[in-house]
Amino acid sequence: MMSHEQASELLGAYALDAVEGEELAELERHLDECPRCRAELDSLRDVAGALGTGVETVPEGLWSSIAGRLPERAPEETPPPMPRLVRRTAGEGGSRQRRGRRALATLGAVAVALAAVAAVLGVGLINANNRADNLQRAATARSSTVAAALHTPGHRVVDLRDGKHMLALQFVVVPDGRGYLLSSHLPALATGRTYQLWGIGTPHPVSLGLLGSDPGEATFTMAGARRPTVLALTAEPAGGTAAPTGPILATGAV
C-alpha cells in the first residue's frame, strides 16, 4: 500500500502522465482515498494547463504555485554525482526506488513549470507576430490602394491649407468621388475630440467622415448628384456632429 509521502512525491510526474505500471495503480488508489493529494494534484494540473491556454500574461500566483511544488534543498547540499551502472543488490532496491520517485517528482514539477512558462511566452510571441503580420498586410494594401489612385487617369491631389496657408492635409481624389489621405500635418487632438471632414458647395455642409484625433489614414466618398467644390476640416466632439460646431481649420478646392 502506497504511503501518503510516496504518493505526494509522484504527483508532479502524474500530472504529466509520467507514472506507469504498478506505481500508477497504487497512486490512483491512494488518490481515491486522499482528498489532500487530490487537491494538490488539481493545483499541479492548473499550472500544467497553461500549456494549452491562449493567455499572454503570466497568471497571477503561477510562480508561487510552481515554487511550492519544487523540493527544498538544504544550503549545504551539493548535487549527487552521476550514478555508475552497477548491479543492484536486494537490499538496495527500496532505497533506489524511493530516490527514483523523488527524482521523477522533481523532474515532473520542473517540467510543469517550464511547460507553463513556454506556453505563456510562446502564445504571446505568436499573437504578437500575428498582429505584426496583420498590420503589415494592412499597410501594404493601403499603399497599393493609394498608389493605384495616384495612377488613375483624371485623379486630383487636393491640398487643405489653414488660415496661414500652411499645408494641413493632402488627399488624392479619383473621378468616381473616392478620396484617400496622402499626408497629415495636423496636431493630435485631446481625448474626446476628432477631426471631421466636410463637403461644402451644397446648400448645407455634408459630413464626409471622421479622421480621428491624430489622422494617419482615411478614405471618403463624395456621394450624391451634387458634389462639393470645397473640402473643409473642423475639430468636433468624438463621434462627430451633423453640422460643423467649431471653426473651419483648413480648406481646399476639389
C-alpha positions as CSV (number, residue, x, y, z in Angstrom):
1,M,0.0,0.0,0.0
2,M,1.5,3.4,-1.1
3,S,2.0,5.9,1.8
4,H,0.9,9.5,1.6
5,E,4.6,10.6,1.4
6,Q,5.3,8.3,-1.6
7,A,2.1,9.4,-3.3
8,S,2.9,13.1,-2.8
9,E,6.4,12.6,-4.4
10,L,4.7,11.2,-7.6
11,L,2.1,13.9,-8.1
12,G,4.2,16.2,-10.2
13,A,5.0,13.3,-12.6
14,Y,1.4,12.1,-12.5
15,A,0.2,15.5,-13.6
16,L,2.3,15.0,-16.8
17,D,1.2,11.3,-17.3
18,A,4.7,10.1,-16.5
19,V,3.8,7.4,-13.9
20,E,3.3,3.9,-15.2
21,G,2.7,0.3,-14.1
22,E,2.2,-0.8,-10.5
23,E,3.1,2.7,-9.2
24,L,0.3,4.2,-11.3
25,A,-2.3,1.8,-10.0
26,E,-1.2,2.3,-6.4
27,L,-1.1,6.1,-6.8
28,E,-4.6,6.2,-8.2
29,R,-5.9,4.0,-5.4
30,H,-4.4,6.5,-3.0
31,L,-5.9,9.4,-4.8
32,D,-9.3,7.8,-4.5
33,E,-9.0,7.9,-0.7
34,C,-6.9,11.1,-0.1
35,P,-8.6,14.5,-0.7
36,R,-5.4,16.3,0.3
37,C,-3.5,14.7,-2.6
38,R,-6.4,15.2,-5.0
39,A,-6.3,19.0,-4.1
40,E,-2.5,19.1,-4.7
41,L,-2.9,17.3,-8.0
42,D,-5.5,19.8,-9.1
43,S,-3.1,22.6,-8.4
44,L,-0.4,21.0,-10.4
45,R,-2.8,20.4,-13.3
46,D,-3.8,24.0,-13.2
47,V,-0.2,25.0,-13.8
48,A,0.3,22.4,-16.5
49,G,-2.9,23.6,-18.1
50,A,-1.2,26.9,-19.0
51,L,0.3,24.9,-21.9
52,G,-3.0,24.9,-23.7
53,T,-4.4,28.3,-22.9
54,G,-4.4,31.4,-25.0
55,V,-3.2,33.9,-22.5
56,E,-0.3,36.2,-23.0
57,T,0.5,37.3,-19.4
58,V,1.6,35.1,-16.6
59,P,-1.4,34.1,-14.5
60,E,-1.4,35.5,-11.0
61,G,0.1,33.1,-8.5
62,L,1.8,31.0,-11.2
63,W,5.3,31.4,-9.8
64,S,4.4,30.8,-6.2
65,S,2.4,27.7,-7.3
66,I,5.5,26.4,-9.2
67,A,7.8,27.2,-6.3
68,G,5.6,25.3,-3.9
69,R,5.9,22.2,-5.9
70,L,9.7,22.2,-6.1
71,P,11.5,20.2,-3.4
72,E,13.6,22.2,-0.9
73,R,17.3,21.7,-0.8
74,A,19.5,22.4,2.2
75,P,22.1,25.2,1.6
76,E,25.0,22.8,2.1
77,E,23.6,20.1,-0.1
78,T,25.5,19.5,-3.3
79,P,24.2,17.8,-6.5
80,P,24.9,14.0,-6.4
81,P,27.4,12.6,-8.8
82,M,26.3,10.7,-11.9
83,P,25.4,7.2,-10.9
84,R,27.5,4.3,-12.0
85,L,26.0,1.4,-13.9
86,V,26.3,-1.3,-11.2
87,R,24.2,-4.4,-10.4
88,R,21.6,-3.7,-7.8
89,T,21.5,-5.9,-4.7
90,A,18.3,-7.0,-3.0
91,G,18.9,-4.6,-0.1
92,E,19.3,-1.6,-2.3
93,G,16.0,-1.9,-4.2
94,G,13.7,0.0,-1.8
95,S,16.2,2.9,-1.4
96,R,16.9,3.3,-5.1
97,Q,13.2,3.1,-5.9
98,R,12.4,5.9,-3.4
99,R,15.2,8.0,-4.8
100,G,13.9,7.4,-8.3
101,R,10.4,8.5,-7.3
102,R,11.8,11.7,-5.8
103,A,13.8,12.4,-8.9
104,L,10.8,11.8,-11.1
105,A,8.7,14.0,-9.0
106,T,11.3,16.8,-9.2
107,L,11.5,16.4,-13.0
108,G,7.7,16.5,-13.2
109,A,7.4,19.7,-11.2
110,V,10.2,21.4,-13.2
111,A,8.6,20.2,-16.5
112,V,5.3,21.7,-15.4
113,A,7.0,25.0,-14.7
114,L,8.8,25.0,-18.0
115,A,5.7,24.0,-19.9
116,A,3.7,26.8,-18.4
117,V,6.4,29.4,-19.0
118,A,6.9,28.2,-22.6
119,A,3.1,28.3,-23.2
120,V,2.8,31.9,-21.9
121,L,5.7,33.2,-23.8
122,G,5.1,31.2,-26.9
123,V,1.5,32.2,-27.2
124,G,2.4,35.8,-26.6
125,L,5.1,35.7,-29.4
126,I,2.6,34.0,-31.8
127,N,0.0,36.6,-31.1
128,A,2.5,39.4,-31.5
129,N,3.7,38.0,-34.8
130,N,0.1,37.7,-36.0
131,R,-0.6,41.3,-35.1
132,A,2.5,42.4,-36.9
133,D,1.6,40.4,-39.9
134,N,-1.9,41.8,-40.0
135,L,-0.6,45.4,-39.7
136,Q,2.0,44.8,-42.4
137,R,-0.7,43.4,-44.7
138,A,-3.0,46.3,-44.0
139,A,-0.2,48.8,-44.6
140,T,0.7,47.1,-47.9
141,A,-2.9,47.0,-49.0
142,R,-3.4,50.7,-48.2
143,S,-0.1,51.6,-50.0
144,S,-1.3,49.7,-53.1
145,T,-4.7,51.4,-53.0
146,V,-3.2,54.9,-52.7
147,A,-0.7,54.1,-55.4
148,A,-3.5,52.9,-57.7
149,A,-5.4,56.1,-57.0
150,L,-2.4,58.2,-57.9
151,H,-2.1,56.3,-61.2
152,T,-5.8,56.7,-62.0
153,P,-6.4,58.9,-65.1
154,G,-8.2,62.1,-64.1
155,H,-7.2,62.0,-60.4
156,R,-6.6,65.2,-58.4
157,V,-4.4,66.0,-55.5
158,V,-6.3,68.3,-53.1
159,D,-4.4,70.3,-50.5
160,L,-6.2,71.6,-47.4
161,R,-4.5,74.6,-46.0
162,D,-5.1,76.6,-42.8
163,G,-5.6,80.3,-42.4
164,K,-1.9,80.9,-42.7
165,H,-1.7,78.9,-45.9
166,M,0.2,76.1,-44.2
167,L,-0.5,72.6,-45.6
168,A,-2.7,70.7,-43.1
169,L,-3.9,67.7,-45.2
170,Q,-3.4,66.3,-48.6
171,F,-5.8,63.9,-50.4
172,V,-5.9,62.2,-53.7
173,V,-9.4,62.2,-55.3
174,V,-10.3,59.9,-58.2
175,P,-13.0,60.7,-60.8
176,D,-15.7,58.5,-59.1
177,G,-15.5,60.7,-56.0
178,R,-13.4,58.5,-53.7
179,G,-10.7,60.2,-51.8
180,Y,-7.6,58.9,-49.9
181,L,-5.5,60.7,-47.4
182,L,-1.9,61.1,-48.6
183,S,-0.4,63.1,-45.7
184,S,-1.4,64.9,-42.5
185,H,0.4,67.8,-40.7
186,L,-2.3,68.2,-38.0
187,P,-1.5,68.2,-34.3
188,A,-3.1,65.4,-32.2
189,L,-6.3,66.4,-30.5
190,A,-7.2,65.9,-26.9
191,T,-9.1,62.8,-25.8
192,G,-12.8,63.0,-26.7
193,R,-12.1,65.1,-29.8
194,T,-11.9,64.2,-33.5
195,Y,-11.2,65.8,-36.8
196,Q,-14.2,65.8,-39.2
197,L,-14.1,66.3,-42.9
198,W,-16.9,68.3,-44.7
199,G,-18.0,68.8,-48.2
200,I,-19.0,72.4,-49.0
201,G,-20.8,73.6,-52.1
202,T,-24.3,72.3,-51.5
203,P,-26.9,74.2,-49.5
204,H,-25.5,72.7,-46.3
205,P,-22.1,71.3,-45.4
206,V,-22.1,67.5,-45.7
207,S,-20.1,65.3,-43.4
208,L,-17.6,63.1,-45.4
209,G,-16.3,61.3,-42.4
210,L,-14.3,61.3,-39.2
211,L,-10.5,61.4,-39.4
212,G,-9.8,60.6,-35.7
213,S,-7.8,62.6,-33.2
214,D,-4.5,62.0,-35.0
215,P,-5.1,61.3,-38.7
216,G,-2.9,58.6,-40.2
217,E,-5.1,57.1,-42.9
218,A,-8.6,57.9,-44.2
219,T,-10.9,57.2,-47.1
220,F,-14.1,59.1,-48.0
221,T,-16.6,59.2,-50.8
222,M,-18.3,62.4,-52.2
223,A,-21.6,60.7,-52.9
224,G,-24.7,62.4,-54.5
225,A,-25.5,64.2,-57.7
226,R,-24.1,67.5,-56.5
227,R,-20.5,67.0,-55.4
228,P,-18.9,69.5,-53.1
229,T,-16.5,72.1,-54.6
230,V,-14.5,72.6,-51.3
231,L,-13.3,70.2,-48.6
232,A,-13.2,71.7,-45.1
233,L,-11.9,70.5,-41.8
234,T,-13.2,71.1,-38.2
235,A,-12.5,69.6,-34.8
236,E,-15.6,68.1,-33.2
237,P,-16.6,66.0,-30.2
238,A,-15.7,62.3,-30.5
239,G,-18.4,60.6,-32.6
240,G,-18.8,63.6,-34.9
241,T,-21.7,66.1,-35.4
242,A,-24.4,66.5,-38.0
243,A,-23.2,70.1,-38.8
244,P,-20.0,71.9,-38.0
245,T,-19.9,73.3,-34.5
246,G,-16.3,74.6,-34.5
247,P,-14.3,76.9,-36.7
248,I,-13.0,75.8,-40.1
249,L,-9.4,74.8,-39.6
250,A,-8.4,74.2,-43.2
251,T,-10.0,74.2,-46.6
252,G,-9.1,73.0,-50.2
253,A,-10.8,73.3,-53.6
254,V,-11.7,69.9,-55.1
